[in-house]
């Protein structure tokens, strides 16, 4: 399995961790399990930073109704109308 696929799996784990309501003790236990999985699979990824980044983005999204925007390299497309 490619390294990027392995990292994507950890992004998925953290995303699930942040969207499933749980008590603080259970949250810390799950973080420990995710860190142990990364360590045992020789994946060099900072789980704490990943959690912080995703949590911050989620909380910032809740503060506004405006769209943050998509990828910067997305092409602008035009639709021609006969009117």
C-alpha positions as CSV (number, residue, x, y, z in Angstrom):
1,X,0.0,0.0,0.0
2,X,1.3,3.5,-0.9
3,X,2.3,5.8,1.9
4,X,-0.2,8.4,0.8
5,X,-3.0,5.9,1.2
6,X,-1.8,5.1,4.7
7,X,-1.8,8.7,5.6
8,X,-5.2,9.1,4.1
9,X,-6.4,6.4,6.4
10,X,-5.2,8.4,9.5
11,X,-6.9,11.5,8.2
12,X,-10.1,9.4,8.0
13,X,-9.6,8.1,11.6
14,X,-9.1,11.6,13.0
15,X,-12.1,12.9,11.1
16,X,-14.2,10.2,12.6
17,X,-12.8,10.8,16.0
18,X,-13.8,14.5,15.9
19,X,-17.3,13.9,14.6
20,X,-18.4,11.1,16.9
21,X,-19.4,12.4,20.4
22,X,-17.6,10.8,23.2
23,X,-16.3,11.5,26.7
24,X,-12.9,13.0,27.3
25,X,-11.4,9.8,28.6
26,X,-12.6,7.8,25.6
27,X,-11.3,10.5,23.3
28,X,-7.8,10.3,24.8
29,X,-7.9,6.5,24.6
30,X,-8.8,6.7,20.9
31,X,-6.0,9.2,20.2
32,X,-3.6,6.8,21.9
33,X,-4.8,3.9,19.7
34,X,-4.4,6.0,16.6
35,X,-0.9,7.0,17.6
36,X,0.0,3.4,18.3
37,X,-1.3,2.3,14.9
38,X,0.8,5.0,13.2
39,X,3.9,3.9,15.2
40,X,3.4,0.2,14.6
41,X,3.0,0.8,10.8
42,X,6.1,3.1,10.6
43,X,4.0,6.1,9.5
44,X,5.6,9.4,10.4
45,X,2.6,11.6,11.0
46,X,1.9,14.1,13.8
47,X,-1.5,13.0,15.1
48,X,-1.7,15.8,17.6
49,X,-1.2,18.4,14.9
50,X,-3.6,16.7,12.6
51,X,-6.3,16.7,15.3
52,X,-5.6,20.4,16.1
53,X,-5.8,21.4,12.4
54,X,-9.1,19.5,11.7
55,X,-10.7,20.7,15.0
56,X,-9.8,24.3,14.2
57,X,-11.2,24.1,10.7
58,X,-14.4,22.5,11.9
59,X,-14.9,25.1,14.6
60,X,-14.1,28.0,12.2
61,X,-16.7,26.6,9.8
62,X,-19.3,26.8,12.5
63,X,-18.7,30.5,13.0
64,X,-19.8,31.7,9.6
65,X,-22.4,30.9,7.0
66,X,-20.0,31.9,4.2
67,X,-18.3,29.2,2.1
68,X,-14.5,29.0,2.8
69,X,-13.8,28.2,-0.8
70,X,-12.6,25.2,-2.6
71,X,-9.2,24.2,-4.0
72,X,-7.3,27.2,-5.4
73,X,-6.5,25.3,-8.6
74,X,-10.1,24.8,-9.6
75,X,-10.8,26.1,-13.1
76,X,-13.6,28.6,-13.6
77,X,-16.2,27.4,-16.1
78,X,-18.6,29.4,-18.0
79,X,-22.0,28.3,-19.3
80,X,-23.3,30.1,-22.4
81,X,-27.0,30.9,-22.5
82,X,-28.9,32.0,-25.6
83,X,-30.7,34.7,-23.6
